[in-house]
C-alpha cells in the first residue's frame, strides 16, 4: 500500500514537471535571440523527455 502511494506521488510529480517542460517549450518560441531559443528549446525537450520516461516507468510499475 505504501509502495503504491509512493509510486503515485512520483507519477504526479513527474506529470507536473512534464507540464512545466511544455510551458518552457512554449515560452521558447517567444524569445527573440536565436542562441537563447536553442538553449531553451533543448532544455525544455530534455525536461519533457525525462519526466515522460519517469511517468511511464512508474505508471507501469504501479499497474503491475
C-alpha positions as CSV (number, residue, x, y, z in Angstrom):
1,X,0.0,0.0,0.0
2,X,2.8,2.4,0.9
3,X,4.7,1.4,-2.3
4,X,1.6,2.2,-4.4
5,X,1.2,5.6,-2.7
6,X,4.9,6.4,-3.3
7,X,4.7,5.5,-7.0
8,X,1.5,7.5,-7.4
9,X,3.3,10.5,-5.8
10,X,6.2,10.2,-8.2
11,X,3.9,9.9,-11.2
12,X,2.1,13.0,-10.1
13,X,5.3,14.9,-9.6
14,X,6.7,13.9,-13.0
15,X,3.5,14.9,-14.7
16,X,3.9,18.4,-13.1
17,X,7.4,18.5,-14.4
18,X,6.1,17.5,-17.8
19,X,3.6,20.4,-17.8
20,X,6.5,22.7,-16.7
21,X,8.6,21.4,-19.7
22,X,5.7,22.1,-22.1
23,X,5.4,25.6,-20.6
24,X,9.1,26.3,-21.1
25,X,8.9,25.0,-24.7
26,X,6.0,27.3,-25.5
27,X,7.9,30.2,-23.9
28,X,11.0,29.4,-26.0
29,X,9.1,30.3,-29.2
30,X,8.6,33.9,-27.9
31,X,12.3,34.5,-27.5
32,X,14.0,36.9,-30.0
33,X,17.6,35.8,-29.5
34,X,18.4,32.6,-31.6
35,X,21.0,31.4,-29.1
36,X,18.6,31.7,-26.2
37,X,15.9,30.0,-28.2
38,X,18.2,27.0,-29.0
39,X,19.2,26.6,-25.4
40,X,15.7,26.9,-24.0
41,X,14.3,24.6,-26.7
42,X,16.7,21.8,-26.0
43,X,16.4,22.3,-22.2
44,X,12.7,22.0,-22.4
45,X,12.9,18.9,-24.6
46,X,15.2,17.3,-22.0
47,X,12.8,18.1,-19.2
48,X,9.9,16.7,-21.2
49,X,11.8,13.5,-22.1
50,X,13.0,12.7,-18.6
51,X,9.7,13.5,-16.9
52,X,7.7,11.5,-19.5
53,X,10.1,8.5,-19.1
54,X,9.7,8.6,-15.3
55,X,5.9,8.9,-15.6
56,X,5.6,6.0,-18.0
57,X,8.0,3.8,-16.0
58,X,6.4,4.4,-12.6
59,X,2.9,4.0,-14.1
60,X,3.8,0.6,-15.5
61,X,5.2,-0.3,-12.1
62,X,2.0,0.9,-10.5
63,X,-0.2,-1.2,-12.7
64,X,1.8,-4.4,-12.1
